[in-house]
Amino acid sequence: MAPKLQVRFPPELKEFIELEAKKNSSSQNSEIIRCIRERMERVGFKTIKAEAHCNA
């Protein structure tokens, strides 16, 4: 099971996440993860686990 993290969002971010989840027929959690992963790609961040998965 993935670790849990509690996060407080300003109302406008919460609204954005809700709308994106509805638009994409996904969960709010999935939308948050998608946003973070997109940012990770933009800054070129790679984890050891991600590199191992890509090289398998």
N, CA, C and O atoms as a CHARMM CRD file, in Angstrom:
* protein
*
  224
    1    1 MET  N      0.84200  -1.18600   0.00000 PROA 1      0.00000
    2    1 MET  CA     0.00000   0.00000   0.00000 PROA 1      0.00000
    3    1 MET  C      0.88600   1.24900   0.00000 PROA 1      0.00000
    4    1 MET  O      1.91000   1.29900   0.68200 PROA 1      0.00000
    5    2 ALA  N      0.48100   2.23500  -0.76300 PROA 2      0.00000
    6    2 ALA  CA     1.24200   3.47600  -0.86800 PROA 2      0.00000
    7    2 ALA  C      1.12300   4.28600   0.42400 PROA 2      0.00000
    8    2 ALA  O      0.08900   4.24900   1.09200 PROA 2      0.00000
    9    3 PRO  N      2.18000   5.01600   0.77200 PROA 3      0.00000
   10    3 PRO  CA     2.10700   5.85700   1.96700 PROA 3      0.00000
   11    3 PRO  C      1.03700   6.93600   1.80900 PROA 3      0.00000
   12    3 PRO  O      0.77800   7.40300   0.70000 PROA 3      0.00000
   13    4 LYS  N      0.42900   7.32100   2.90700 PROA 4      0.00000
   14    4 LYS  CA    -0.59400   8.36800   2.89800 PROA 4      0.00000
   15    4 LYS  C      0.03000   9.70600   3.26200 PROA 4      0.00000
   16    4 LYS  O      1.01000   9.78300   4.00400 PROA 4      0.00000
   17    5 LEU  N     -0.57400  10.75900   2.71400 PROA 5      0.00000
   18    5 LEU  CA    -0.10500  12.11600   2.98500 PROA 5      0.00000
   19    5 LEU  C     -1.32300  13.02400   3.04700 PROA 5      0.00000
   20    5 LEU  O     -2.12700  13.05800   2.11400 PROA 5      0.00000
   21    6 GLN  N     -1.45900  13.75300   4.13600 PROA 6      0.00000
   22    6 GLN  CA    -2.54600  14.72500   4.23700 PROA 6      0.00000
   23    6 GLN  C     -2.03500  16.06100   3.73200 PROA 6      0.00000
   24    6 GLN  O     -0.95300  16.51200   4.10800 PROA 6      0.00000
   25    7 VAL  N     -2.83000  16.68600   2.87400 PROA 7      0.00000
   26    7 VAL  CA    -2.44200  17.96600   2.29200 PROA 7      0.00000
   27    7 VAL  C     -3.62300  18.91800   2.39300 PROA 7      0.00000
   28    7 VAL  O     -4.76600  18.52600   2.16000 PROA 7      0.00000
   29    8 ARG  N     -3.34600  20.16600   2.73900 PROA 8      0.00000
   30    8 ARG  CA    -4.38400  21.19900   2.76700 PROA 8      0.00000
   31    8 ARG  C     -4.25900  22.02200   1.49700 PROA 8      0.00000
   32    8 ARG  O     -3.18100  22.52300   1.17700 PROA 8      0.00000
   33    9 PHE  N     -5.36500  22.16100   0.77300 PROA 9      0.00000
   34    9 PHE  CA    -5.37500  22.92600  -0.46500 PROA 9      0.00000
   35    9 PHE  C     -6.18200  24.20100  -0.30000 PROA 9      0.00000
   36    9 PHE  O     -7.21600  24.20100   0.36800 PROA 9      0.00000
   37   10 PRO  N     -5.71900  25.28300  -0.90100 PROA 10     0.00000
   38   10 PRO  CA    -6.56000  26.47300  -0.96200 PROA 10     0.00000
   39   10 PRO  C     -7.82700  26.13400  -1.76300 PROA 10     0.00000
   40   10 PRO  O     -7.79300  25.24700  -2.61600 PROA 10     0.00000
   41   11 PRO  N     -8.92200  26.81700  -1.50400 PROA 11     0.00000
   42   11 PRO  CA   -10.19300  26.48300  -2.17300 PROA 11     0.00000
   43   11 PRO  C    -10.11200  26.43200  -3.70300 PROA 11     0.00000
   44   11 PRO  O    -10.72400  25.55900  -4.31800 PROA 11     0.00000
   45   12 GLU  N     -9.37700  27.33700  -4.31500 PROA 12     0.00000
   46   12 GLU  CA    -9.31600  27.35000  -5.77900 PROA 12     0.00000
   47   12 GLU  C     -8.57500  26.13100  -6.32600 PROA 12     0.00000
   48   12 GLU  O     -8.90400  25.65500  -7.41200 PROA 12     0.00000
   49   13 LEU  N     -7.57900  25.61500  -5.59800 PROA 13     0.00000
   50   13 LEU  CA    -6.89100  24.40000  -6.03800 PROA 13     0.00000
   51   13 LEU  C     -7.78600  23.17900  -5.86400 PROA 13     0.00000
   52   13 LEU  O     -7.81600  22.29700  -6.72200 PROA 13     0.00000
   53   14 LYS  N     -8.50300  23.13200  -4.77000 PROA 14     0.00000
   54   14 LYS  CA    -9.43400  22.02600  -4.53300 PROA 14     0.00000
   55   14 LYS  C    -10.49200  21.99500  -5.62500 PROA 14     0.00000
   56   14 LYS  O    -10.83700  20.92700  -6.12900 PROA 14     0.00000
   57   15 GLU  N    -11.00900  23.16600  -5.99300 PROA 15     0.00000
   58   15 GLU  CA   -12.01000  23.24700  -7.05200 PROA 15     0.00000
   59   15 GLU  C    -11.42100  22.75500  -8.38800 PROA 15     0.00000
   60   15 GLU  O    -12.07100  22.00900  -9.12000 PROA 15     0.00000
   61   16 PHE  N    -10.20800  23.17200  -8.68900 PROA 16     0.00000
   62   16 PHE  CA    -9.55000  22.75100  -9.92300 PROA 16     0.00000
   63   16 PHE  C     -9.40300  21.23000  -9.95900 PROA 16     0.00000
   64   16 PHE  O     -9.69300  20.60400 -10.97800 PROA 16     0.00000
   65   17 ILE  N     -8.96200  20.64700  -8.87400 PROA 17     0.00000
   66   17 ILE  CA    -8.78000  19.19400  -8.80200 PROA 17     0.00000
   67   17 ILE  C    -10.11900  18.48200  -8.99800 PROA 17     0.00000
   68   17 ILE  O    -10.20000  17.49900  -9.73500 PROA 17     0.00000
   69   18 GLU  N    -11.15400  18.97200  -8.34700 PROA 18     0.00000
   70   18 GLU  CA   -12.47800  18.37600  -8.49800 PROA 18     0.00000
   71   18 GLU  C    -12.94700  18.43100  -9.95400 PROA 18     0.00000
   72   18 GLU  O    -13.44000  17.43500 -10.48400 PROA 18     0.00000
   73   19 LEU  N    -12.79700  19.58600 -10.59800 PROA 19     0.00000
   74   19 LEU  CA   -13.23800  19.74900 -11.98000 PROA 19     0.00000
   75   19 LEU  C    -12.43900  18.87200 -12.93900 PROA 19     0.00000
   76   19 LEU  O    -13.01000  18.26500 -13.84500 PROA 19     0.00000
   77   20 GLU  N    -11.13500  18.80100 -12.74900 PROA 20     0.00000
   78   20 GLU  CA   -10.29100  17.96200 -13.61100 PROA 20     0.00000
   79   20 GLU  C    -10.63600  16.49200 -13.44600 PROA 20     0.00000
   80   20 GLU  O    -10.66200  15.74400 -14.42400 PROA 20     0.00000
   81   21 ALA  N    -10.90100  16.07500 -12.21700 PROA 21     0.00000
   82   21 ALA  CA   -11.27100  14.67600 -11.97600 PROA 21     0.00000
   83   21 ALA  C    -12.58000  14.34000 -12.68200 PROA 21     0.00000
   84   21 ALA  O    -12.69300  13.28400 -13.30400 PROA 21     0.00000
   85   22 LYS  N    -13.56100  15.22200 -12.59300 PROA 22     0.00000
   86   22 LYS  CA   -14.83800  14.98900 -13.27800 PROA 22     0.00000
   87   22 LYS  C    -14.63700  14.96600 -14.78500 PROA 22     0.00000
   88   22 LYS  O    -15.15900  14.08700 -15.47000 PROA 22     0.00000
   89   23 LYS  N    -13.88400  15.92600 -15.30500 PROA 23     0.00000
   90   23 LYS  CA   -13.64800  16.02900 -16.74600 PROA 23     0.00000
   91   23 LYS  C    -12.96200  14.77900 -17.28600 PROA 23     0.00000
   92   23 LYS  O    -13.27400  14.32600 -18.38800 PROA 23     0.00000
   93   24 ASN  N    -12.03600  14.22400 -16.52200 PROA 24     0.00000
   94   24 ASN  CA   -11.25200  13.07000 -16.95800 PROA 24     0.00000
   95   24 ASN  C    -11.79700  11.73700 -16.44500 PROA 24     0.00000
   96   24 ASN  O    -11.16800  10.69600 -16.63200 PROA 24     0.00000
   97   25 SER  N    -12.93700  11.76600 -15.81300 PROA 25     0.00000
   98   25 SER  CA   -13.54300  10.55900 -15.22400 PROA 25     0.00000
   99   25 SER  C    -12.53900   9.80200 -14.37300 PROA 25     0.00000
  100   25 SER  O    -12.38400   8.58800 -14.50300 PROA 25     0.00000
  101   26 SER  N    -11.86300  10.53000 -13.50600 PROA 26     0.00000
  102   26 SER  CA   -10.87300   9.91500 -12.63000 PROA 26     0.00000
  103   26 SER  C    -11.08100  10.41800 -11.20600 PROA 26     0.00000
  104   26 SER  O    -11.94200  11.26000 -10.95000 PROA 26     0.00000
  105   27 SER  N    -10.29000   9.89600 -10.29500 PROA 27     0.00000
  106   27 SER  CA   -10.39000  10.33000  -8.90500 PROA 27     0.00000
  107   27 SER  C     -9.56400  11.59400  -8.69300 PROA 27     0.00000
  108   27 SER  O     -8.67800  11.91600  -9.48400 PROA 27     0.00000
  109   28 GLN  N     -9.86800  12.29100  -7.62500 PROA 28     0.00000
  110   28 GLN  CA    -9.08900  13.47400  -7.27400 PROA 28     0.00000
  111   28 GLN  C     -7.64300  13.07200  -6.96900 PROA 28     0.00000
  112   28 GLN  O     -6.70700  13.79200  -7.31500 PROA 28     0.00000
  113   29 ASN  N     -7.47200  11.93500  -6.32800 PROA 29     0.00000
  114   29 ASN  CA    -6.13600  11.44100  -6.03000 PROA 29     0.00000
  115   29 ASN  C     -5.33100  11.23500  -7.31600 PROA 29     0.00000
  116   29 ASN  O     -4.16300  11.61700  -7.39400 PROA 29     0.00000
  117   30 SER  N     -5.96300  10.62800  -8.32000 PROA 30     0.00000
  118   30 SER  CA    -5.28900  10.39900  -9.60000 PROA 30     0.00000
  119   30 SER  C     -4.88500  11.70600 -10.26300 PROA 30     0.00000
  120   30 SER  O     -3.81000  11.79700 -10.85600 PROA 30     0.00000
  121   31 GLU  N     -5.73300  12.71000 -10.16800 PROA 31     0.00000
  122   31 GLU  CA    -5.42100  14.00700 -10.76100 PROA 31     0.00000
  123   31 GLU  C     -4.23200  14.66900 -10.07100 PROA 31     0.00000
  124   31 GLU  O     -3.38500  15.26800 -10.73300 PROA 31     0.00000
  125   32 ILE  N     -4.16700  14.56500  -8.76300 PROA 32     0.00000
  126   32 ILE  CA    -3.03900  15.13300  -8.02200 PROA 32     0.00000
  127   32 ILE  C     -1.75000  14.43300  -8.41500 PROA 32     0.00000
  128   32 ILE  O     -0.72700  15.08100  -8.63700 PROA 32     0.00000
  129   33 ILE  N     -1.79900  13.11100  -8.50000 PROA 33     0.00000
  130   33 ILE  CA    -0.61700  12.34100  -8.88800 PROA 33     0.00000
  131   33 ILE  C     -0.18500  12.70300 -10.30300 PROA 33     0.00000
  132   33 ILE  O      1.00500  12.87400 -10.56300 PROA 33     0.00000
  133   34 ARG  N     -1.15600  12.82200 -11.22800 PROA 34     0.00000
  134   34 ARG  CA    -0.84500  13.19100 -12.60700 PROA 34     0.00000
  135   34 ARG  C     -0.13000  14.54800 -12.66100 PROA 34     0.00000
  136   34 ARG  O      0.86400  14.70600 -13.36900 PROA 34     0.00000
  137   35 CYS  N     -0.64400  15.51400 -11.91100 PROA 35     0.00000
  138   35 CYS  CA    -0.02400  16.84500 -11.89200 PROA 35     0.00000
  139   35 CYS  C      1.41100  16.79100 -11.36900 PROA 35     0.00000
  140   35 CYS  O      2.30700  17.41800 -11.93500 PROA 35     0.00000
  141   36 ILE  N      1.61800  16.05500 -10.30900 PROA 36     0.00000
  142   36 ILE  CA     2.96200  15.95000  -9.73200 PROA 36     0.00000
  143   36 ILE  C      3.90100  15.23300 -10.69900 PROA 36     0.00000
  144   36 ILE  O      5.04700  15.64800 -10.86800 PROA 36     0.00000
  145   37 ARG  N      3.43100  14.17300 -11.32900 PROA 37     0.00000
  146   37 ARG  CA     4.28000  13.44500 -12.28600 PROA 37     0.00000
  147   37 ARG  C      4.63000  14.30600 -13.49200 PROA 37     0.00000
  148   37 ARG  O      5.75600  14.25600 -13.98600 PROA 37     0.00000
  149   38 GLU  N      3.66900  15.09700 -13.97100 PROA 38     0.00000
  150   38 GLU  CA     3.96000  16.00100 -15.08600 PROA 38     0.00000
  151   38 GLU  C      5.05600  16.99400 -14.70000 PROA 38     0.00000
  152   38 GLU  O      5.94700  17.28700 -15.49700 PROA 38     0.00000
  153   39 ARG  N      4.98400  17.50200 -13.48900 PROA 39     0.00000
  154   39 ARG  CA     6.00400  18.44000 -13.00600 PROA 39     0.00000
  155   39 ARG  C      7.35600  17.74400 -12.88700 PROA 39     0.00000
  156   39 ARG  O      8.38500  18.31300 -13.24900 PROA 39     0.00000
  157   40 MET  N      7.35200  16.51400 -12.38300 PROA 40     0.00000
  158   40 MET  CA     8.59400  15.75100 -12.25800 PROA 40     0.00000
  159   40 MET  C      9.25500  15.58000 -13.62400 PROA 40     0.00000
  160   40 MET  O     10.47400  15.70100 -13.74700 PROA 40     0.00000
  161   41 GLU  N      8.45000  15.29800 -14.64700 PROA 41     0.00000
  162   41 GLU  CA     8.98900  15.14900 -15.99800 PROA 41     0.00000
  163   41 GLU  C      9.57300  16.46700 -16.50000 PROA 41     0.00000
  164   41 GLU  O     10.64500  16.48500 -17.10500 PROA 41     0.00000
  165   42 ARG  N      8.86800  17.56500 -16.24900 PROA 42     0.00000
  166   42 ARG  CA     9.34900  18.87800 -16.71500 PROA 42     0.00000
  167   42 ARG  C     10.68400  19.25400 -16.10400 PROA 42     0.00000
  168   42 ARG  O     11.52800  19.84500 -16.77800 PROA 42     0.00000
  169   43 VAL  N     10.88900  18.91900 -14.83600 PROA 43     0.00000
  170   43 VAL  CA    12.15000  19.28500 -14.18900 PROA 43     0.00000
  171   43 VAL  C     13.20700  18.20300 -14.32400 PROA 43     0.00000
  172   43 VAL  O     14.33600  18.37200 -13.86300 PROA 43     0.00000
  173   44 GLY  N     12.84500  17.08500 -14.95800 PROA 44     0.00000
  174   44 GLY  CA    13.81200  16.02200 -15.19700 PROA 44     0.00000
  175   44 GLY  C     14.11600  15.17400 -13.98500 PROA 44     0.00000
  176   44 GLY  O     15.18600  14.56900 -13.90700 PROA 44     0.00000
  177   45 PHE  N     13.19300  15.11600 -13.03300 PROA 45     0.00000
  178   45 PHE  CA    13.40900  14.31900 -11.82600 PROA 45     0.00000
  179   45 PHE  C     13.13800  12.85400 -12.11700 PROA 45     0.00000
  180   45 PHE  O     12.09100  12.50900 -12.66400 PROA 45     0.00000
  181   46 LYS  N     14.06400  12.00200 -11.75800 PROA 46     0.00000
  182   46 LYS  CA    13.88700  10.55500 -11.91100 PROA 46     0.00000
  183   46 LYS  C     14.25300   9.89100 -10.60100 PROA 46     0.00000
  184   46 LYS  O     15.22400  10.26900  -9.94500 PROA 46     0.00000
  185   47 THR  N     13.46500   8.89900 -10.22900 PROA 47     0.00000
  186   47 THR  CA    13.77900   8.13500  -9.02700 PROA 47     0.00000
  187   47 THR  C     14.50700   6.87000  -9.42800 PROA 47     0.00000
  188   47 THR  O     14.44200   6.45900 -10.58600 PROA 47     0.00000
  189   48 ILE  N     15.18300   6.26200  -8.50900 PROA 48     0.00000
  190   48 ILE  CA    15.86400   4.99300  -8.76300 PROA 48     0.00000
  191   48 ILE  C     14.84400   3.94700  -9.17500 PROA 48     0.00000
  192   48 ILE  O     15.08700   3.17700 -10.10400 PROA 48     0.00000
  193   49 LYS  N     13.69400   3.91000  -8.48800 PROA 49     0.00000
  194   49 LYS  CA    12.63900   2.94300  -8.79000 PROA 49     0.00000
  195   49 LYS  C     12.11200   3.15800 -10.20800 PROA 49     0.00000
  196   49 LYS  O     11.90100   2.18600 -10.93400 PROA 49     0.00000
  197   50 ALA  N     11.89700   4.40600 -10.61700 PROA 50     0.00000
  198   50 ALA  CA    11.39500   4.69900 -11.96100 PROA 50     0.00000
  199   50 ALA  C     12.42300   4.28200 -13.01600 PROA 50     0.00000
  200   50 ALA  O     12.05500   3.72600 -14.05100 PROA 50     0.00000
  201   51 GLU  N     13.69700   4.54500 -12.76300 PROA 51     0.00000
  202   51 GLU  CA    14.73700   4.17000 -13.71200 PROA 51     0.00000
  203   51 GLU  C     14.82600   2.65900 -13.85400 PROA 51     0.00000
  204   51 GLU  O     15.01000   2.15800 -14.96300 PROA 51     0.00000
  205   52 ALA  N     14.69900   1.92100 -12.75600 PROA 52     0.00000
  206   52 ALA  CA    14.74300   0.46200 -12.79600 PROA 52     0.00000
  207   52 ALA  C     13.57100  -0.07300 -13.59900 PROA 52     0.00000
  208   52 ALA  O     13.72600  -1.02900 -14.36000 PROA 52     0.00000
  209   53 HSD  N     12.39000   0.53600 -13.43900 PROA 53     0.00000
  210   53 HSD  CA    11.20900   0.10500 -14.16500 PROA 53     0.00000
  211   53 HSD  C     11.37800   0.35000 -15.65800 PROA 53     0.00000
  212   53 HSD  O     11.01400  -0.50200 -16.46800 PROA 53     0.00000
  213   54 CYS  N     11.92500   1.49900 -16.03200 PROA 54     0.00000
  214   54 CYS  CA    12.10900   1.82100 -17.44000 PROA 54     0.00000
  215   54 CYS  C     13.16400   0.95500 -18.11500 PROA 54     0.00000
  216   54 CYS  O     13.08300   0.70300 -19.31700 PROA 54     0.00000
  217   55 ASN  N     14.14300   0.50300 -17.35900 PROA 55     0.00000
  218   55 ASN  CA    15.23200  -0.30500 -17.91400 PROA 55     0.00000
  219   55 ASN  C     14.92000  -1.79200 -17.90800 PROA 55     0.00000
  220   55 ASN  O     15.71700  -2.58500 -18.41000 PROA 55     0.00000
  221   56 ALA  N     13.78200  -2.19000 -17.35400 PROA 56     0.00000
  222   56 ALA  CA    13.43400  -3.61400 -17.26300 PROA 56     0.00000
  223   56 ALA  C     12.98800  -4.16000 -18.59100 PROA 56     0.00000
  224   56 ALA  O     12.65900  -5.34200 -18.69300 PROA 56     0.00000
